[in-house]
Amino acid sequence: MPLIHFVPVQNRENPETGIYMCPVYKVLSRNGTLSTTGHSTNYVLDLELPSSELESKWIKAGVACFLSLKY
């Protein structure tokens, strides 16, 4: 992925189609301990990636982004 610059927008409506909500993890292993929020401690956020394909295609392929390439 290229460098991503986040720009906060108040009251933004989330798009319902044409995107893949790509999970972002801290490290490649994708595992961590389950926190009180119900998410892994390795999980960071979801990126809205534009896609003409159904989201299920990317989920089945296991597509994700990582912040670090070392364990």
LUMLUMMAR-519845 format. One record per atom (N, C-alpha, C): residue in one letter; x, y, z. Coordinates in pm, whole numbers, plus 50000, padded with zeros to 5 digits. Example, Ala and Ser with C-alpha at 12.3 -4.5 7.8 and 13.67 -1.06 7.14 Angstrom:
2
a513194943150780
a512304955050780
a513204967050780
s512854977550708
s513674989450714
s512905000350787
END
This chain:
71
m500854988250000
m500005000050000
m500885012450000
p500435022849936
p501175035449942
p500965042150078
l501705052650103
l501535060450224
l500115066150226
i499445065250341
i498055069850352
i497985081250452
h497335092150411
h497155103850496
h495685104250536
f495415103250665
f494035103550715
f493595117850739
v492415121250688
v491835134450710
v490495132450780
p490375136750905
p489115135050976
p487995143850920
v486795138150909
v485635145450859
v484485142850955
q483885153351006
q482765151751099
q481505147251025
n480755138451088
n479455133851039
n479505128250897
r480585121650863
r480725115650730
r479865103250721
e479165101550611
e478365089550589
e479235078850523
n479215066950579
n480005055950524
n479375050950394
p480185048650290
p479635043050167
p479145028850190
e478065025250125
e477475011950144
e477945001850040
t478365006549924
t478814997549818
t480115002749757
g480804993949685
g481994997949613
g483244999149697
i483234993249818
i484414993749903
i484674980249967
y485914978050008
y486284966550090
y486814972250221
m486234968150331
m486704972450463
m487884963650500
c489074968150465
c490304960350482
c490854961950624
p491004950950698
p491544952050833
p493034955250831
v493474963250927
v494884966750941
v495364961051075
y496474953851070
y497064947651189
y498454953451215
k498924952351338
k500244957251374
k501344948751313
v501214935551319
v502244926451268
v501604915451183
l502424908551105
l501954898251012
l501224886651076
s501544883551199
s500964871651261
s499454872451278
r498884884351277
r497434886751292
r496864882051424
n497654875751508
n497104871151635
n497494880551748
g496734880551849
g496964888751967
g495984883952072
t495994890252185
t495034886352288
t493744894152267
l492644888252305
l491344894552289
l491184905152397
s490914917652353
s490754928552449
s489304929452495
t489024938452585
t487654940052637
t486694945352532
t487224951352423
t486364956252315
t485934945352221
g486534933352235
g486194922252147
g487114921052028
h488074930152014
h489024929751903
h490364924451954
s491154919451861
s492514915051894
s493364927251928
t494324925652016
t495224936852049
t496154939851932
n496194931251832
n496994933351713
n496224941451608
y494904942051618
y494034949151524
y494144964151546
v494184972051436
v494284986551448
v493004993351400
l492624991351275
l491424997651218
l491074991051086
d489984995451024
d489604991050890
d489845002450792
l490434999250676
l490605008950568
l489495006950467
e488925017750418
e487925016850313
e488645017050179
l488795005450117
l489475004549988
l488455003349877
p488535011849774
p487585010849663
p487744997449590
s486634991249553
s486674978449484
s485384976449404
s485544971449283
s484364968049203
s483914953649231
e484724946249307
e484394932449343
e483584932249473
l482904921249498
l482184919549624
l483184918249738
e482794923149856
e483664922649973
e484004908150009
s483094898949984
s483324884750018
s484534879049944
k484824884049824
k485994879249749
k487274882149825
w487404894249879
w488604898349950
w488704891650086
i487564889450150
i487564882450279
i488034868050262
k487504861050160
k487924847250134
k489394846350098
a489934856750032
a491344856949993
a492244860650111
g491654865350220
g492434868950339
g493214881850323
v492714891050243
v493414903650218
v493394912550342
a494574917250383
a494704926050499
a495944934850480
c496054945250558
c497224953950558
c497944952650692
f499244955450690
f500064954050811
f500934966350829
l501154970350953
l501984981950983
l503454978350995
s503764965651018
s505144961151036
s505334947950965
l506464946250901
l506744933650832
l507574924150918
k507954928451038
k508684919751130
k507764915351241
y507994903551296
y507174898351405
y507494905451529
END
